[in-house]
Amino acid sequence: MASSSSSSPAQEKHDVFLSFRGEDTRFGFTSNLFHALRGKSIQAYMDDQELESGHEISPQLMKAIQESKICIIVLSQNFASSTWCLNELVHILECKGNENVIPIFYNIDPCIVRKQSKSYAEAFAEHEQRFKDKPEEVKQWRAALTKLANMCGYDSKNFRDEHELVKKIAEYILLKLPMYQLTNYGDLIGIEEPFKEIESLLSIGKMDVRNIGIWGMGGIGKTTLASLVFQRFSSSHFDAYCFLEDIPEEADNTNHLRKRLFL
């Protein structure tokens, strides 16, 4: 984690920190994104204050940013009018640098953010009048927006609807989290090849139904293999999922299996 501070990095308690202009997106897009992330067991932090108060961001939010793996900034029409949001953005970039910062251009052209034109130009005209004695701070805000606009992110106009955008972001975030990146098989010798074979059989992304069986004698790792496949793909590609183990031992008790399935 890049930081301008010489102190050791804070312990990461949150997967995602959401930065946004409350009046623009709190009860719409950002709320939908927050619940989509939570629905995939991603620990997202969203400030519960409905209005940004004052000029400086609170110590609580600064701490939450430092303790988050990924920061998402939702850039909206009036984002630049909030000095709270701008200071929050500066702090995010100081903590994360170019790593794990994702801009979302929600109903705003990235070029407007990059050049601070149109609504952003109006906002900065007011800032320059209000903070005449702090020109370096205003300059810092402009530089932060320009830097953010040049990062890879998501532009809402490239998606058919908001649901598709939210889903795409949630899936991307899930795959960036270390707990879902299956690149190290530990002590499981010889499992990589069958894992990749099952992955190809799943044909992730196709709109159809698949039943895939793993056959073999007892004790060779069928359940382990199935568990790894489940861990890798369930949350990131499916809206509903369940992993039932030891079914033969419970086959005579269908009610118990039904309860396990629908818990």
Order of alpha helices (4+ residues) and beta strands (2+ residues): beta-alpha-alpha-beta-alpha-beta-alpha-beta-alpha-alpha-alpha-beta-alpha-alpha-alpha-alpha-alpha
